[in-house]
Amino acid sequence: MPSKSHVPDRIAVVTGGTAGLGRAIVRELAARGWDVAILARGEEGLAGAARDVTEAGRRALPISTDVSDDAAVEAAATRVEEELGPIDLWVNDAMVGVFGEFLTTEPGDFERATQVNFFGFVNGTRAALKRMVPRDSGHVIQIGSALAHRGIPLQAAYCASKHAITGFTESVTTELLHNKSNVKISQVDMPAMNTIQFNWVKSQLPHHPQPVPTIFQPETCARAVADVADHPRRRSWIGEPTVMTVLGNRFVAPFLDVYLAKTGYSGQQAPDKKQPMLPDNLYAPVEGDHGSRGIFSDKAKETSPQIWYTQHRRVSYAAAAGALLGGVAALTAGLRRR
């Protein structure tokens, strides 16, 4: 059995890797043997995420980066390859939030959210592909959302950005296929998660913002991302709510318009949560190391049948094939008895 020194290092970059889902992804990748570069703004969060990686026995490289700045992202990618090695995996996750009706959202706030949530992904994808395509090797994962397929009230900037990421990713995928590139690009669409973002979004809501239930723990979704890193797939929908949202919007979109108009406001607020909000992180990072989870652990699920299926596809396929063969055998035996 080869020694660890003969096992090639796997180098990953995670944007927005200091908090929420990004932090959970950093930890999960490190636990699976990846060296991880973390791109985010807050110094204390960067230090904490880097500590998570080194405690897992892997190399960490924290780089203070605003992903909306293309030159900063390009410089960070150069530094990663100089200090860690060629980038094998790039995960675009960084995001900020603006909660409120479109007409009462300041134009500058809307544009800032779009710069981070969409152009941050564009900048990261460009930096990654500029290095991966010439090597004909590598993988980019876009963290999408059920809201990449269905817009909801009070989050116009976020929904627009996630929809844009879907179209952008589909376009880049076709270009890679046209050029017969071995570089992979995936989109992993997430359900609502219990993350710190709901404590520091810029909000106009009268009550504490919350993710639309059903809510999942970020570590559950991070495992799904790491599974896609290990076994690339172009599209993954995580959790039953995501599947129902995507399919529902395809077949009953007018009904969803009416339903969300009635429920989308109250469903994104938690009057029972009295904790004070943190300062918003729209233009500057929030001080401190905030980890992966938010304040909704009392409502959050660790897994679900659909998530189990996405993580055990081969077992599920084998079971289905076994059931099919068993049915055929039983039918054949019955026909013979006749």
N, C-alpha and C positions, 0 to 999 in steps of 0.2 A: 504494500500500500504506500503510495507516494507521500512524502512528508509535506507539511503545510507549506514549506518554502517553494515546493514545486507546483502548488495549486495557484493558477493565475488569479490576481486580484480582480474583483468586479467593482467598478467605480460607478456610483450613482450620484446624481444631483437632484435635490428636492428643493423646489422653491416654496416659500411660505412654510419652511420646515421647523419653525420654532414653536408653533402652537396649533391646537386643534387637530384636524385630520393630518396635516403635514407633519406635526410632531410625532403622531402615532405611526405614520409611514416611515419616518426616519428610524424610529426604534425597531420597527418590524424588519426593515431591510438590514439593519445592522445585526439583528438576531439571526438573520439568514445568511450572514457572511459577506455582506456588501460593505465596502468603504463608502462613506457618505459625505458629500459636500452639501452644506446647508446654506441656502441663499434666502436672506430675510433682512429686516431692518433693525430690530431691537438687539442691542448688544447682550443684555442679560439672557434673553431667550436663546440667542446663538450659543452662548457659553453653556447653557443648560442642555441644549440639544447635542452639542459636541460632546459633553460629558456622557450623555446616554450612549453615544456611539463608542466612545473609548471604553466605557464600562462593559460593553458587549465584546470587547477585544478587537475592535476594528479601528481603522484610521478615520479621523474626522477632520473636516476643513470648513469652519464657519466663515462666511464672507458676507459682510454687511452690504446689502444690495437692494435697491428699489427696482423691481422688475419692470416698471413702466419706462425706465431709462434704458434704451437699447444699448448705448455705449457701455453702461455699467454692467449689463448682463453679458455682453461680449467680453469685457475685461475679466469678469468672474469666470467665464468658461475657459479663457486662456490660463488663468491662474490654476484652475482645477487640473488641467492637463499637465501643467508644469510641475505641480506639487504632488498630485496623486497618480496621474497617468491618464490614458485615453478614456473618455467617458463612454460607458456602455449603456447607461440608462439615464434618461432625463425625465423627471416627473414634474409637470407644471401643476401647481396647487395654489399658489399665492392668491389671496382674495381680500377685498374689503367690502363693507356693506353700507347701504343707505336705505333705511326703512321709512317709507312715507309715500303719499300719493305723488304721482308724477308732476302735477302742476304746482305743488308746494315744495318740490325739491329744487334747490338752487342749481342752476345750470353748471356751475363749476364743480359742485359735488357729484352731479351725474357724470360729467366728463371724467373726473378723477376716478370714480369707480370703474368706468369703462376702460380707462387707461391701464389700470391694474388687472382687472378681471378678464379683459380680452387681449389688449396689446401686450400685457405681461406674458401671456401664453404665446403670442406671436413672436415676441422677442426671444423667449426661451426656446421655442421650436427652431427658430432660425439659427441661434447659436449652436444648438445641438446638431442640426442637420449639416451645417457647414463643416463640422468635424466628422460626422458619421458617414455621410454620403461618399466622400473620397475613400474611406476605408471599406465601404460596402458592408458596414456592420454597425449595429446599435439599435436602440429602442427608445421611443418617446411615448410617454403616457400622459394623456390629458385627463385631468380630474373634471369630469362633467357632472351632470345633475339631472334629476327628473325634470328640473326647470329648464333644461336645455331643449325640452320637447313641449313644455306647456308653461305659458306665462301665468303668473298669479298676481293679485293686487299687492300693492305696497312695496314691490321689489322690481320695478321696471328696469333699472340699470343692471341688476344682477341677471334677471331673466334674459334681457337683450344680449348681454355678454355671453351667457352660456349658449344661447342659440347661435350666436356668431362663431363660437368655438366649434360647434358641431359642423357648420358649413365649411369653415376654414379647414378643419381636420379631414373632412371628406375630400376636399379639393387637393390637399397635399397627398393624401393616400393615393388618389388616382395618378398623380404625377410620379410618385415612387413606383407604382405598378407599371406605368408606361415605360419608365426607364429601367425596368427589371432590376430594381434595387433590392438588396436583401435587408435594408433598414426597415424596421417595423414601426408603425405608429398605431396607438390604441386610444380609445376613449372609454373611461370607466364612469358610468353615470350613477351618482350617489343618491340615497334617500336622505331624509332629515337626520341630522346628527347632533349629539350632545357635545357641542364645542364651545369654546370661549368666545367665539365671534358674536354670540347673542348678548354678551356683556359689554362689547365695545363697538358695535355698529353705531353709526350716526342715525339716531332714531327720532321721529316725530310722534311716535305712538304714545298714547296716554298711559299704557301699562308696559311692563317689561316685555321686550320682544321674545318670542320663542320659535323654535322650529315647528313646522306643521307636523303633528303626530301622524303616523307612527315614528318614533325617534329611536335611533340606534347609537350605540357607543362607537366612538371613532376607531377604537382598536379593531372592532369587527370589520369595518370598512377598509382599514389599513391592510388587514390580512388579504382581503380581496385584491387590492392593488398589488401586493407582493406576489400573489398567485399569478396575476397577469404578467408581472415582470418575469417570473419563472417560466410561464407557458403563455406566450403572447397570443392575444386574440384581439381582433379589430374593435369589437364592441362588447361591452359587458354592462348589464343592468343589475344593480345590486339592491336586493330587497323587494318584497312584494309591492310596496307602495310605488316604487319606481316603475316596475313592470305595468302595473295598472294605470299609472299616469301616462306612460308612453302609448300604450295600446288604446286607452280611453280617448286620448287626444286625436288619435288617428280615426276613430270610428264615431265618437259622440262629442266632438268639440263644441258644438252649440250648447249642448246640455251642460258641459263643464263651464262654459262662460257664465251661465246663470247660477250654477251651483257655487262657483268660487266667488261670484259677486255677493252671494248671501253669507258664505262661511269663511271666506279668505281673510277678512279683517279680524274677527274674533279668534280664528284659528292660529293666528300669528302673535297672539298676546297672551300673557300669563299673569292675570291679576293676583294670583296667589304668591308670586315671587316678589318679595319686598326688598331683595338685596339691591343696593344702589348700583347703578351702572358705572362702569369704568369710563375714563375719558375715551372718546372715539379715536380709532386708529386710522382714519381716512387719509390724513396727510402726514402723520408722524406716528412712530411706534409708541405703544403704551409701555411704560417702564415696568420691569419685573419679568420673571420667568413664569409663564402661566400654564405650561403643560398642555395636555391634549383635551381634557374634559371640561365641560361647562357645568352649569348648575342644575341640569335636568336628569341627573342619574336616577332620580326617583321614578322617572317616566321612560327611561331608555332601555332598549332591549340589547342583549348580547348577541343574539343570532336569530335566525328564522329558517323555515324549510327551504325557501328560495335561495338564501345565502349559503346554506349547507350544500345545496345542489351545485351552485356555481363553484364551490371549492372542492367538490367531489364528482366532477363530471364523468370521469372515467368509471368510477364505481357505479354511478347512476346509469351510464350507458350499458355497462356489463349486466346490471340487474335487469334493465329493460330487455336486453338481448336474451338473457336467461329466461325471463318470463315469456317472451315471444316464442323461443324454442320449446319451452315446456308446453305452451298452448298448442303449438303445431304438433308436438309429439302426442299430446292427449287427443287432439282431433284425429290424427292418423290412426291411433290405437282404436278409437271409437268407430272409425269407418271400417277398419279391418274386422271388428267384432260383428258388424252388420253383414 
